[in-house]
Amino acid sequence: MAGLRAVLRRGFDRVERGFDLAFGADWNPLAQLGPLGWFLFWIVAVTGVYLFIFFDTGVTAAYDSVKWLSTDHWWHAGLARSLHRYASDLMVLVMFTHLIREFAMDRYRGTRWFSWVTGVPVIWFVYLSGITGYWLIWDQLAQYVALTTTELLDTLGIFGEPIARNFLSPAMLSDRFFTLMVFLHIAIPLLLLLLMWIHIQRLTEARTRPPRGLAIITLVALVAGSLIYPAPLQGPADLATIPQRVNIDWFLLGLYPVIESVPSGVIWTGVALFTVLLVGMPWMPPKSGGRPAEVFLDHCNGCERCVYDCPYNAITLEPRSDGAPFRFEVAVNPARCVACGICMGACPSSSPFRRSGNLVTGIDLPDYPLAELRARVVDAAEQHAAQVSGSRVLTLACSHGAGGSPVSGRVNVPCVAMVPPSMVDFIISRGLADGVCLAGCAKRDCQNRFGEKWTTLRFARARDPYLRARVPRERVLTVWAGPTEGRRLISELGDFATRLGEIPSYEKVRPMDREEIDRVGKRFADGMAAK
């Protein structure tokens, strides 16, 4: 599974780089699949409500009303019908692409199982909505869908009487049946909307709207396609005959030829196995991720920064429980924490300058605490200084981006937003390197959702904790690159090292050894204690 995910992820990354050139990182369609799905749902919903104004639910009138709005009123109602059809098809394509991409990005296991599992019924409700919609047109395709569907349902043996007999002759079908279909075609999308809302409940500030420009491009493309090739309408249904040839909508009805040629038991078994497989994938195998973040109340004043910065609603504010003179403390929900470390980077007490006692911050990762991050930084700086002549660049790299491979002078982290800005200050002011590079995921889509955004804002001094003004910005480089952009990262690091070499000598910092770091750190801690 890991090998398959790696191949898919690199494939997606290469395609997305092309889309970056065409649309820009912020409008990249493959990075906006979730919001695009929501946008397409609302197009389908709005056009469906509009079409209902012109639709007649009678057996004989249904087809005539659809034909009338498709021909006599093609410029508004007919256009709405085509938009309704093509937005539904595109929603299916977006849904499955989103599913495969989340699998490739490994964002479905561990504590992220909830969004994956709640997304499975969304698939079936999308198909149910589309199938019931085709019945309402009551053309030859609708007749074919109705016969095939009811014959398959009858094999379950759960109905008192076979429902397929309603389609044996014109006399067996009544207007009441179409009223039922209209009810289902309204009720199922409402349930679908509820499931989509549940699907995003564990995400902070879940994106349900694509960027305005991308939304406009999508809508214009759908309108253009609807005008160039209006949704087809086949001949009227005739229960006295059996349709011999129909044009299939392969997005929503692609399995119907299979249903015709395969025994019903195989179909139902396949549906059940497919559903069980999708639901069980987060545990095949389970993700052996890091332990959830821990709170240390001795260093927490309940400032809420970690609450606001957590991408997964895993941190909440609670009444103070230890008697400290603060109103609140934070609590971590281990069922939601993905151990990305963004909370640690947000904590104002995450200062690598402290040297008294154990280096503990208000909220920390037990498997990758701030103390270990500082130790790795110091070790990497010492090793790199012994191997490199000229400008020394220390890279703090996201494990999911172009810098994921461990090399000399590089420290890997789960997310670059795990690195507190004070760590960059520490590296430069202590002379551990001439410059610092933070190499994160591709800008279009951070593995942990907000890593790129929070890091950019912190370094721009627009969000606490921010990078102190005393840090020379020319010594800090940020690179946002996907896993297939290793060459670009190397190239930017080379250019960065060259620029550092051009800084006047009086602006350069003198490297400090470990003993000097300890002495300065102790003086800093003693001074803070005296205050």
ChimeraX attribute file (.defattr): number of C-alpha atoms within 10 A of each C-alpha:
attribute: neighborCount
match mode: 1-to-1
recipient: residues
	/A:1	11
	/A:2	10
	/A:3	9
	/A:4	10
	/A:5	17
	/A:6	16
	/A:7	13
	/A:8	17
	/A:9	22
	/A:10	17
	/A:11	15
	/A:12	19
	/A:13	19
	/A:14	16
	/A:15	12
	/A:16	22
	/A:17	20
	/A:18	12
	/A:19	17
	/A:20	19
	/A:21	10
	/A:22	11
	/A:23	15
	/A:24	15
	/A:25	17
	/A:26	16
	/A:27	20
	/A:28	22
	/A:29	23
	/A:30	20
	/A:31	22
	/A:32	21
	/A:33	23
	/A:34	21
	/A:35	19
	/A:36	26
	/A:37	24
	/A:38	19
	/A:39	20
	/A:40	24
	/A:41	20
	/A:42	15
	/A:43	18
	/A:44	22
	/A:45	18
	/A:46	14
	/A:47	19
	/A:48	19
	/A:49	12
	/A:50	16
	/A:51	19
	/A:52	12
	/A:53	9
	/A:54	14
	/A:55	19
	/A:56	19
	/A:57	22
	/A:58	18
	/A:59	20
	/A:60	15
	/A:61	15
	/A:62	22
	/A:63	23
	/A:64	18
	/A:65	16
	/A:66	22
	/A:67	20
	/A:68	16
	/A:69	20
	/A:70	22
	/A:71	11
	/A:72	11
	/A:73	12
	/A:74	17
	/A:75	12
	/A:76	14
	/A:77	22
	/A:78	23
	/A:79	24
	/A:80	26
	/A:81	24
	/A:82	24
	/A:83	27
	/A:84	26
	/A:85	24
	/A:86	22
	/A:87	26
	/A:88	24
	/A:89	18
	/A:90	16
	/A:91	22
	/A:92	20
	/A:93	15
	/A:94	20
	/A:95	20
	/A:96	13
	/A:97	15
	/A:98	19
	/A:99	19
	/A:100	15
	/A:101	20
	/A:102	16
	/A:103	21
	/A:104	22
	/A:105	16
	/A:106	19
	/A:107	19
	/A:108	21
	/A:109	24
	/A:110	20
	/A:111	21
	/A:112	20
	/A:113	21
	/A:114	20
	/A:115	19
	/A:116	22
	/A:117	19
	/A:118	17
	/A:119	20
	/A:120	18
	/A:121	16
	/A:122	20
	/A:123	16
	/A:124	13
	/A:125	18
	/A:126	20
	/A:127	17
	/A:128	17
	/A:129	20
	/A:130	21
	/A:131	18
	/A:132	20
	/A:133	20
	/A:134	22
	/A:135	21
	/A:136	24
	/A:137	26
	/A:138	29
	/A:139	24
	/A:140	25
	/A:141	23
	/A:142	22
	/A:143	23
	/A:144	22
	/A:145	20
	/A:146	22
	/A:147	20
	/A:148	16
	/A:149	17
	/A:150	16
	/A:151	18
	/A:152	18
	/A:153	17
	/A:154	17
	/A:155	14
	/A:156	11
	/A:157	9
	/A:158	9
	/A:159	10
	/A:160	7
	/A:161	9
	/A:162	14
	/A:163	16
	/A:164	16
	/A:165	14
	/A:166	17
	/A:167	17
	/A:168	15
	/A:169	12
	/A:170	14
	/A:171	10
	/A:172	10
	/A:173	15
	/A:174	13
	/A:175	15
	/A:176	12
	/A:177	14
	/A:178	19
	/A:179	16
	/A:180	12
	/A:181	18
	/A:182	18
	/A:183	12
	/A:184	16
	/A:185	21
	/A:186	17
	/A:187	13
	/A:188	18
	/A:189	20
	/A:190	15
	/A:191	13
	/A:192	20
	/A:193	18
	/A:194	12
	/A:195	17
	/A:196	19
	/A:197	14
	/A:198	14
	/A:199	20
	/A:200	20
	/A:201	14
	/A:202	17
	/A:203	17
	/A:204	17
	/A:205	14
	/A:206	16
	/A:207	15
	/A:208	17
	/A:209	15
	/A:210	23
	/A:211	16
	/A:212	10
	/A:213	12
	/A:214	18
	/A:215	18
	/A:216	12
	/A:217	12
	/A:218	18
	/A:219	17
	/A:220	12
	/A:221	12
	/A:222	20
	/A:223	19
	/A:224	14
	/A:225	16
	/A:226	21
	/A:227	16
	/A:228	9
	/A:229	10
	/A:230	20
	/A:231	19
	/A:232	11
	/A:233	16
	/A:234	16
	/A:235	14
	/A:236	18
	/A:237	21
	/A:238	15
	/A:239	19
	/A:240	11
	/A:241	10
	/A:242	13
	/A:243	16
	/A:244	7
	/A:245	9
	/A:246	14
	/A:247	10
	/A:248	15
	/A:249	14
	/A:250	11
	/A:251	16
	/A:252	19
	/A:253	15
	/A:254	11
	/A:255	13
	/A:256	17
	/A:257	12
	/A:258	12
	/A:259	17
	/A:260	14
	/A:261	9
	/A:262	11
	/A:263	12
	/A:264	18
	/A:265	12
	/A:266	11
	/A:267	17
	/A:268	16
	/A:269	11
	/A:270	12
	/A:271	12
	/A:272	11
	/A:273	12
	/A:274	13
	/A:275	16
	/A:276	12
	/A:277	12
	/A:278	14
	/A:279	18
	/A:280	16
	/A:281	16
	/A:282	22
	/A:283	12
	/A:284	10
	/A:285	12
	/A:286	14
	/A:287	15
	/A:288	8
	/A:289	13
	/A:290	16
	/A:291	14
	/A:292	22
	/A:293	27
	/A:294	20
	/A:295	20
	/A:296	16
	/A:297	18
	/A:298	11
	/A:299	15
	/A:300	20
	/A:301	20
	/A:302	21
	/A:303	16
	/A:304	18
	/A:305	18
	/A:306	24
	/A:307	22
	/A:308	15
	/A:309	21
	/A:310	25
	/A:311	24
	/A:312	23
	/A:313	18
	/A:314	22
	/A:315	22
	/A:316	16
	/A:317	16
	/A:318	12
	/A:319	12
	/A:320	16
	/A:321	11
	/A:322	11
	/A:323	7
	/A:324	13
	/A:325	8
	/A:326	14
	/A:327	14
	/A:328	19
	/A:329	22
	/A:330	24
	/A:331	20
	/A:332	18
	/A:333	14
	/A:334	15
	/A:335	13
	/A:336	20
	/A:337	22
	/A:338	24
	/A:339	25
	/A:340	25
	/A:341	29
	/A:342	29
	/A:343	28
	/A:344	29
	/A:345	33
	/A:346	30
	/A:347	27
	/A:348	22
	/A:349	20
	/A:350	27
	/A:351	21
	/A:352	23
	/A:353	21
	/A:354	21
	/A:355	19
	/A:356	14
	/A:357	8
	/A:358	8
	/A:359	17
	/A:360	19
	/A:361	25
	/A:362	23
	/A:363	29
	/A:364	25
	/A:365	22
	/A:366	15
	/A:367	13
	/A:368	17
	/A:369	20
	/A:370	26
	/A:371	19
	/A:372	14
	/A:373	19
	/A:374	20
	/A:375	13
	/A:376	15
	/A:377	23
	/A:378	21
	/A:379	16
	/A:380	20
	/A:381	24
	/A:382	19
	/A:383	12
	/A:384	20
	/A:385	20
	/A:386	8
	/A:387	10
	/A:388	12
	/A:389	8
	/A:390	11
	/A:391	19
	/A:392	21
	/A:393	26
	/A:394	28
	/A:395	26
	/A:396	25
	/A:397	28
	/A:398	28
	/A:399	21
	/A:400	23
	/A:401	24
	/A:402	24
	/A:403	30
	/A:404	22
	/A:405	15
	/A:406	11
	/A:407	12
	/A:408	15
	/A:409	22
	/A:410	24
	/A:411	25
	/A:412	21
	/A:413	22
	/A:414	23
	/A:415	30
	/A:416	27
	/A:417	28
	/A:418	25
	/A:419	25
	/A:420	28
	/A:421	25
	/A:422	21
	/A:423	21
	/A:424	26
	/A:425	22
	/A:426	19
	/A:427	22
	/A:428	23
	/A:429	18
	/A:430	22
	/A:431	19
	/A:432	29
	/A:433	29
	/A:434	24
	/A:435	25
	/A:436	28
	/A:437	21
	/A:438	23
	/A:439	30
	/A:440	31
	/A:441	27
	/A:442	23
	/A:443	19
	/A:444	23
	/A:445	19
	/A:446	22
	/A:447	22
	/A:448	22
	/A:449	19
	/A:450	20
	/A:451	27
	/A:452	24
	/A:453	12
	/A:454	23
	/A:455	28
	/A:456	16
	/A:457	15
	/A:458	20
	/A:459	20
	/A:460	14
	/A:461	15
	/A:462	12
	/A:463	15
	/A:464	17
	/A:465	22
	/A:466	20
	/A:467	22
	/A:468	16
	/A:469	11
	/A:470	8
	/A:471	16
	/A:472	13
	/A:473	14
	/A:474	12
	/A:475	19
	/A:476	21
	/A:477	16
	/A:478	21
	/A:479	21
	/A:480	22
	/A:481	25
	/A:482	30
	/A:483	21
	/A:484	19
	/A:485	18
	/A:486	16
	/A:487	11
	/A:488	15
	/A:489	21
	/A:490	13
	/A:491	11
	/A:492	16
	/A:493	22
	/A:494	14
	/A:495	12
	/A:496	20
	/A:497	19
	/A:498	13
	/A:499	14
	/A:500	20
	/A:501	15
	/A:502	9
	/A:503	13
	/A:504	8
	/A:505	8
	/A:506	6
	/A:507	8
	/A:508	14
	/A:509	14
	/A:510	13
	/A:511	19
	/A:512	15
	/A:513	13
	/A:514	13
	/A:515	9
	/A:516	12
	/A:517	18
	/A:518	16
	/A:519	12
	/A:520	15
	/A:521	18
	/A:522	17
	/A:523	14
	/A:524	15
	/A:525	17
	/A:526	14
	/A:527	10
	/A:528	10
	/A:529	9
	/A:530	6
	/A:531	6
